[in-house]
């Protein structure tokens, strides 16, 4: 019975339950990751949005009456029952609660568990003057919306916008210099532990489209050491690796539309490569070793649909295979990346990915599926 209850708790999507029952809530972030801010406490009835639950575990409390909850006790109280009632009527009430949960799961359908995101911290890196997206009023950039990146995705990736701002750095002679990030989206890059390490500035004015479309801060580590969105892959069993930040955003958007893929976390390699060889593990392969320690089992590489990208994917797959990870290679349509195809195509490409084997390596190197195409 205990194992059955644990399985119900692990499988139940609290947001689905709130929506089914019509209970007002807000999805927010807390120190321990995603959380749900609930309008009404089922224990004391206070409706000032002072009740918080962890979105994954359901554990939380009311800051008015100090009642503590898990998924079961919160739902039990919300249905009008007292968890402390051990009478026969109280036991029948629990049966009603579990019936409600099972009905919710039947409507929800099977879904993999959510992956837990690490709470991020901006630490010592001083970003150019910028504001988070979406704004407090819920407004997002037209540029992002046109690329399918809505406010929720902008918030998930901690995007910011710099109207006018400078990044200050120290030159070799000790003097101060600066770079201008005006009119750029600030794309933060965090380490696996959620600490901000560096960032990118993507021009949205069109002025630098052919020259400095992306601007990188001087004096900070290169992005090639890190995995974009790698902090969200802690505890994940499956990840899919795209190239650039907007490729990762497109994959995230596509996977969010299919509940069966919700456990697959998109990460980015910042190009057609996988850095390795650092003596202290301060490279992308070292980050994959860290993720394997937290439960990672499978990596699907989804780089651009071109011959050189596929060859590079085979090189990266061999490195990852040595870590005893399952590796798959997804082949996108010719000369297309995840941000240039339909979301359905991204999902179909992922599902059709080929498991990497030495035989596949030889086969594709002899006859590259993209070679000779125009």
PETAFEN-V898573 format. One record per backbone hydrogen bond with DSSP energy under -0.5 kcal/mol. CO is the residue of the C=O (numbers start at 0). NH is the residue of the N-H. E is the energy in kcal/mol with one decimal. If there is no record, write none. Layout:
CO & NH & E
CO & NH & E
This chain:
0 & 4 & -2.5
1 & 5 & -2.3
2 & 6 & -2.2
3 & 7 & -2.1
4 & 8 & -2.4
5 & 9 & -2.7
6 & 10 & -2.1
7 & 11 & -2.2
11 & 13 & -0.8
12 & 16 & -1.9
13 & 17 & -2.7
14 & 18 & -2.4
15 & 19 & -2.3
16 & 20 & -2.5
17 & 21 & -1.2
17 & 22 & -2.0
21 & 23 & -0.5
23 & 38 & -1.9
25 & 27 & -0.6
25 & 36 & -3.2
27 & 34 & -2.5
29 & 32 & -1.7
32 & 29 & -3.0
33 & 54 & -1.9
34 & 27 & -3.1
34 & 36 & -0.5
35 & 37 & -0.7
35 & 52 & -2.4
36 & 25 & -2.1
37 & 50 & -1.2
38 & 48 & -1.8
40 & 44 & -2.0
45 & 40 & -2.4
49 & 62 & -2.7
50 & 37 & -2.8
51 & 60 & -1.6
52 & 35 & -3.4
53 & 57 & -2.2
56 & 70 & -0.7
58 & 53 & -2.8
59 & 68 & -2.6
60 & 51 & -2.3
61 & 65 & -1.4
66 & 61 & -2.0
68 & 59 & -1.7
69 & 73 & -2.4
70 & 74 & -2.1
71 & 75 & -3.0
72 & 76 & -2.4
73 & 77 & -2.3
74 & 78 & -1.7
75 & 80 & -2.2
76 & 79 & -1.9
80 & 82 & -0.6
81 & 84 & -1.7
83 & 85 & -0.7
86 & 90 & -2.2
87 & 91 & -2.1
88 & 92 & -1.8
89 & 93 & -1.6
90 & 94 & -1.6
91 & 95 & -1.8
92 & 96 & -2.1
93 & 97 & -2.6
94 & 98 & -1.8
95 & 99 & -2.1
96 & 100 & -2.2
97 & 101 & -2.5
98 & 102 & -2.1
99 & 103 & -2.0
100 & 104 & -2.4
101 & 105 & -2.1
102 & 106 & -1.7
103 & 107 & -2.5
104 & 108 & -2.2
114 & 116 & -0.5
120 & 195 & -2.4
121 & 124 & -1.0
124 & 126 & -0.8
130 & 160 & -2.4
134 & 137 & -2.3
138 & 133 & -0.6
138 & 134 & -2.5
140 & 144 & -2.3
141 & 145 & -2.5
142 & 146 & -0.8
143 & 146 & -0.9
143 & 148 & -2.8
144 & 147 & -1.6
147 & 149 & -1.0
149 & 153 & -2.5
150 & 154 & -2.3
151 & 155 & -2.3
152 & 156 & -2.2
153 & 158 & -2.6
154 & 157 & -1.3
158 & 132 & -2.6
159 & 185 & -2.4
160 & 130 & -1.9
160 & 162 & -0.7
161 & 182 & -1.3
161 & 183 & -1.3
162 & 182 & -0.6
164 & 180 & -3.0
165 & 167 & -0.6
166 & 178 & -2.0
168 & 170 & -0.5
168 & 176 & -3.0
170 & 173 & -1.8
174 & 170 & -3.2
176 & 168 & -2.7
178 & 166 & -2.6
178 & 180 & -0.5
180 & 183 & -1.0
182 & 203 & -2.2
182 & 204 & -0.5
183 & 161 & -2.7
184 & 186 & -0.6
184 & 201 & -2.6
185 & 159 & -1.8
185 & 187 & -0.7
186 & 199 & -1.7
187 & 189 & -0.5
188 & 196 & -2.7
188 & 197 & -1.6
190 & 193 & -2.2
193 & 120 & -2.5
194 & 190 & -2.6
197 & 188 & -2.6
198 & 216 & -0.7
199 & 186 & -3.1
199 & 201 & -0.5
200 & 202 & -0.6
200 & 214 & -2.3
201 & 184 & -2.7
205 & 208 & -0.8
207 & 210 & -1.0
212 & 202 & -2.8
214 & 200 & -2.0
216 & 219 & -0.9
221 & 224 & -1.4
222 & 225 & -2.1
223 & 283 & -0.5
225 & 227 & -0.6
226 & 229 & -2.5
227 & 267 & -1.5
228 & 231 & -1.5
229 & 232 & -1.5
230 & 117 & -1.5
230 & 233 & -0.6
232 & 235 & -2.1
236 & 296 & -2.6
236 & 297 & -2.4
237 & 264 & -2.1
238 & 299 & -2.2
239 & 241 & -0.7
239 & 266 & -2.5
240 & 301 & -3.1
241 & 268 & -1.8
242 & 269 & -2.4
243 & 247 & -1.9
244 & 248 & -2.1
245 & 249 & -2.0
246 & 250 & -2.2
247 & 251 & -2.5
248 & 252 & -2.4
249 & 253 & -2.3
250 & 254 & -2.7
251 & 255 & -2.1
252 & 256 & -0.7
253 & 256 & -0.6
254 & 257 & -1.7
257 & 260 & -2.4
258 & 111 & -0.5
258 & 261 & -1.3
260 & 263 & -1.8
262 & 237 & -0.6
262 & 264 & -0.6
264 & 239 & -1.9
266 & 241 & -2.7
267 & 227 & -2.0
270 & 272 & -1.7
274 & 284 & -2.2
277 & 280 & -1.4
280 & 282 & -1.9
282 & 286 & -1.6
283 & 287 & -1.9
284 & 288 & -1.8
285 & 289 & -1.8
286 & 290 & -2.3
287 & 291 & -2.3
288 & 292 & -1.6
289 & 293 & -0.9
290 & 293 & -0.6
290 & 295 & -2.3
291 & 294 & -1.3
296 & 325 & -2.8
297 & 238 & -2.1
298 & 300 & -0.5
298 & 327 & -2.5
299 & 240 & -3.3
299 & 301 & -0.5
300 & 329 & -2.9
302 & 331 & -0.6
303 & 305 & -1.9
304 & 334 & -4.8
305 & 309 & -2.0
306 & 310 & -2.1
307 & 311 & -2.3
308 & 312 & -2.2
309 & 313 & -2.0
310 & 314 & -1.7
311 & 315 & -2.5
312 & 316 & -2.6
313 & 317 & -1.9
314 & 318 & -1.6
315 & 319 & -2.4
316 & 320 & -2.4
317 & 321 & -1.2
319 & 322 & -1.3
319 & 324 & -1.1
320 & 323 & -1.9
325 & 298 & -2.8
326 & 355 & -3.4
327 & 300 & -3.0
328 & 353 & -2.4
329 & 331 & -0.7
332 & 335 & -1.6
335 & 304 & -2.1
336 & 339 & -2.5
337 & 340 & -0.6
341 & 345 & -1.9
342 & 346 & -2.2
343 & 347 & -2.7
344 & 348 & -2.6
345 & 349 & -2.1
346 & 350 & -2.6
347 & 351 & -1.7
349 & 352 & -1.5
353 & 328 & -2.7
356 & 360 & -2.3
357 & 361 & -2.1
358 & 362 & -2.6
359 & 363 & -2.7
360 & 364 & -1.6
361 & 365 & -2.1
362 & 366 & -2.4
367 & 370 & -1.3
369 & 372 & -1.7
